[in-house]
């Protein structure tokens, strides 16, 4: 391009020189100026052509760059989408795995608790008493069971039978301590439970020829003390030191024939105060 341009200029200069060889000095100056102007116009024309070509080439390059950029962005977006989808899938899988692990752990814990409960239920009866006593709440539970059993064992009496028991205990053991009174009440209650005697307080107390206060009527004249009432209530609530006694007597106040009958027909158990107890 440069050689072509130089050759073109030399040709133009030669032609102008030949044309204006016979001109005057003033006309020659004007011709030079005109020639310079034509040269400038020519140069600008060629420059414009180069600029057009360069501009076209630049536009093409820009378009190609944009195309390449668009393709690169598309590939990048596709890669990002794929990566996001993969990440989402990984997160979902991890969440599902965690849920499965949590559920499995919960089932395992529940199974362990059920197993522990079954083991405790199965082996509690076989535990030594010392270990049972160390369990939380064992003492309170035992006391509650004892109270329940005592309440179940407590005899429920009618008002008539209760008053009859109070009077026979007072008449037979008014001078005894509270244990002596409880023992007399125990004998009455033991007879009610025995098949050998009537099955009520009134029936036992008023059975023929059994208790001297009934025979002499002192059962109707006695005044029941608070201690006697306490003794009867304790006997009804299960307090029973009588060893199953069904009979008692005061040897010093009993007829000799009755004493002989006690000694020969019954089994002596123990003596408390002035009373001897038999079975």
C-alpha positions in Angstrom: 0.0 0.0 0.0 2.8 2.4 0.9 4.7 1.8 -2.5 1.5 2.3 -4.5 0.9 5.6 -2.7 4.4 6.9 -3.4 4.2 5.9 -7.1 0.9 7.7 -7.3 2.3 10.9 -5.8 5.3 10.9 -8.1 3.0 10.4 -11.1 0.8 13.4 -10.1 3.8 15.6 -9.5 5.3 14.8 -12.9 2.1 15.5 -14.7 1.6 18.8 -12.9 5.2 19.8 -13.7 4.7 19.1 -17.4 1.4 21.0 -17.5 2.7 24.1 -15.8 6.2 24.3 -17.2 5.6 27.4 -19.3 3.6 29.4 -16.8 4.6 32.6 -15.1 5.9 32.7 -11.6 2.5 33.9 -10.2 0.6 31.3 -12.2 3.1 28.7 -11.1 2.4 29.5 -7.5 -1.3 29.2 -8.0 -0.8 25.9 -9.8 1.3 24.6 -6.9 -1.4 25.6 -4.4 -4.0 23.9 -6.6 -1.9 20.8 -6.9 -1.4 20.7 -3.1 -5.1 21.0 -2.6 -5.8 18.1 -5.0 -3.2 16.1 -3.2 -4.8 16.7 0.1 -8.2 15.8 -1.3 -6.7 12.6 -2.8 -5.0 11.7 0.5 -8.2 12.3 2.4 -10.0 10.1 -0.1 -7.6 7.3 0.3 -7.6 7.8 4.1 -11.3 7.6 4.1 -11.2 4.4 2.2 -8.7 2.9 4.7 -10.9 4.2 7.6 -13.9 2.6 6.0 -12.2 -0.7 5.6 -10.7 -0.4 9.1 -14.1 0.5 10.5 -15.7 -2.3 8.7 -13.0 -4.7 10.0 -13.5 -3.2 13.5 -17.3 -3.8 13.3 -16.7 -7.3 12.1 -14.2 -7.9 14.9 -16.7 -6.4 17.4 -19.5 -8.5 16.1 -17.3 -11.6 16.2 -16.3 -10.7 19.8 -19.9 -10.1 20.8 -20.8 -13.5 19.2 -17.9 -15.2 21.0 -18.9 -13.3 24.2 -22.5 -14.4 23.9 -21.5 -18.0 23.3 -19.1 -17.8 26.3 -21.9 -16.2 28.5 -24.3 -18.9 27.3 -21.8 -21.6 28.2 -21.1 -20.0 31.5 -24.9 -19.6 32.3 -25.4 -23.2 31.3 -22.5 -24.3 33.5 -23.9 -22.2 36.4 -27.4 -23.7 35.9 -25.9 -27.2 35.9 -23.9 -26.4 39.0 -26.9 -24.9 40.7 -29.0 -27.9 39.8 -26.3 -30.2 41.1 -26.0 -28.2 44.3 -29.8 -28.2 44.7 -29.9 -32.0 44.2 -27.0 -32.5 46.6 -28.7 -30.3 49.2 -32.0 -32.2 48.7 -30.2 -35.5 49.0 -28.4 -34.4 52.1 -31.7 -33.1 53.7 -33.4 -36.4 52.9 -30.5 -38.3 54.4 -30.6 -36.2 57.5 -34.4 -36.8 57.8 -33.8 -40.5 57.4 -31.1 -40.4 60.0 -33.3 -38.4 62.4 -36.2 -40.7 62.0 -34.0 -43.8 62.4 -32.4 -42.2 65.6 -35.9 -41.5 66.9 -37.0 -45.0 66.3 -33.9 -46.3 67.9 -34.4 -44.1 70.9 -38.0 -45.2 71.2 -37.0 -48.8 70.8 -34.3 -48.4 73.5 -36.9 -46.8 75.9 -39.4 -49.5 75.2 -36.7 -52.2 75.8 -35.6 -50.5 79.0 -39.2 -50.3 80.2 -39.8 -53.9 79.4 -36.6 -54.9 81.1 -37.4 -52.9 84.2 -41.0 -54.3 84.3 -39.7 -57.9 83.8 -36.9 -57.8 86.3 -38.3 -55.6 89.1 -39.9 -58.6 90.9 -36.5 -60.4 90.8 -34.6 -57.5 92.2 -33.1 -57.9 95.7 -35.0 -56.0 98.4 -32.0 -53.8 99.1 -32.0 -52.6 95.5 -35.7 -52.0 95.5 -35.4 -49.8 98.6 -32.9 -47.6 96.7 -35.4 -46.9 93.9 -36.9 -43.3 93.9 -40.3 -43.2 95.5 -40.1 -46.8 96.8 -40.6 -45.9 100.4 -43.6 -43.7 99.7 -45.1 -46.4 97.4 -44.6 -49.1 100.1 -46.2 -46.9 102.7 -49.2 -46.3 100.4 -49.6 -50.0 99.8 -49.4 -50.7 103.5 -52.0 -48.1 104.2 -54.3 -49.5 101.5 -53.9 -53.0 102.8 -54.7 -51.8 106.3 -57.7 -49.9 105.1 -58.9 -53.0 103.3 -58.4 -55.1 106.4 -60.2 -52.6 108.6 -63.5 -54.0 109.6 -66.5 -51.9 108.7 -69.1 -52.1 111.5 -72.6 -50.9 112.0 -73.1 -48.3 114.7 -74.8 -50.9 116.9 -71.9 -53.4 116.6 -69.3 -50.6 117.2 -71.0 -49.5 120.4 -71.3 -53.2 121.6 -67.5 -53.7 121.0 -66.7 -50.5 122.9 -68.8 -51.6 125.9 -67.5 -55.2 126.1 -63.9 -53.9 125.9 -64.5 -51.3 128.6 -66.4 -53.8 130.9 -63.7 -56.6 130.5 -60.5 -54.4 130.6 -61.4 -51.1 132.0 -58.5 -51.3 134.5 -55.9 -52.5 131.9 -53.5 -50.5 129.9 -54.2 -49.7 126.2 -52.5 -52.8 125.0 -54.6 -55.0 127.3 -57.7 -53.2 125.9 -56.5 -53.8 122.3 -56.0 -57.5 123.1 -59.6 -57.9 124.4 -60.9 -56.2 121.2 -58.7 -58.6 119.2 -60.3 -61.7 120.8 -63.8 -60.4 119.9 -62.7 -59.7 116.3 -60.9 -63.1 116.0 -64.1 -64.9 117.0 -66.1 -63.0 114.3 -63.6 -64.3 111.7 -63.6 -67.9 113.1 -66.1 -70.5 111.9 -66.5 -71.7 115.5 -68.4 -68.5 116.6 -71.1 -66.1 115.3 -70.1 -63.8 112.4 -71.1 -60.5 114.0 -69.9 -58.4 117.0 -73.3 -58.6 118.6 -73.6 -62.3 118.0 -70.1 -63.0 119.6 -70.6 -60.7 122.6 -74.1 -62.0 123.4 -73.4 -65.6 122.8 -74.7 -67.6 125.9 -72.3 -67.9 128.8 -69.3 -66.3 127.2 -68.6 -63.0 128.9 -69.3 -62.2 132.6 -70.2 -58.5 131.9 -73.1 -59.7 129.8 -74.2 -62.2 132.4 -74.1 -59.7 135.3 -75.3 -56.7 133.2 -72.3 -54.5 133.8 -71.9 -54.1 130.0 -74.9 -51.8 130.1 -73.6 -49.7 133.1 -70.0 -49.0 132.1 -68.9 -45.6 130.7 -66.6 -45.9 127.7 -63.3 -44.0 128.2 -61.3 -42.2 125.4 -58.5 -44.8 125.8 -60.9 -47.6 125.3 -62.3 -45.9 122.1 -58.7 -45.5 120.9 -57.9 -49.1 121.6 -61.0 -50.3 119.7 -60.2 -48.1 116.7 -56.6 -49.4 116.5 -57.8 -53.0 116.7 -60.4 -52.3 113.9 -57.5 -50.7 111.8 -55.5 -53.9 111.9 -53.4 -53.7 115.1 -53.3 -57.2 116.4 -50.7 -58.5 118.9 -53.1 -61.4 120.0 -51.4 -64.2 118.1 -54.9 -65.4 117.1 -56.2 -65.8 120.6 -59.9 -66.7 120.9 -60.1 -66.8 124.7 -58.9 -64.9 127.7 -59.4 -65.1 131.5 -58.5 -63.4 134.8 -57.4 -66.4 136.8 -57.8 -64.7 140.2 -61.4 -63.7 139.4 -62.6 -66.9 137.6 -64.4 -69.9 139.0 -62.2 -73.0 139.6 -64.1 -75.1 137.1 -63.7 -72.5 134.5 -59.9 -72.3 135.2 -59.7 -76.1 134.8 -61.5 -76.0 131.5 -59.1 -73.3 130.2 -56.1 -75.3 131.3 -57.2 -78.6 130.0 -59.1 -77.7 126.8 -57.2 -74.8 125.4 -53.6 -73.9 124.4 -52.0 -71.2 126.5 -50.5 -68.4 124.4 -49.2 -65.6 126.7 -50.2 -63.4 129.7 -50.6 -59.6 129.6 -51.4 -57.9 132.8 -54.0 -59.9 134.7 -55.3 -61.6 131.6 -54.1 -64.9 130.2 -54.8 -65.6 126.5 -55.6 -69.0 124.9 -56.4 -70.5 121.6 
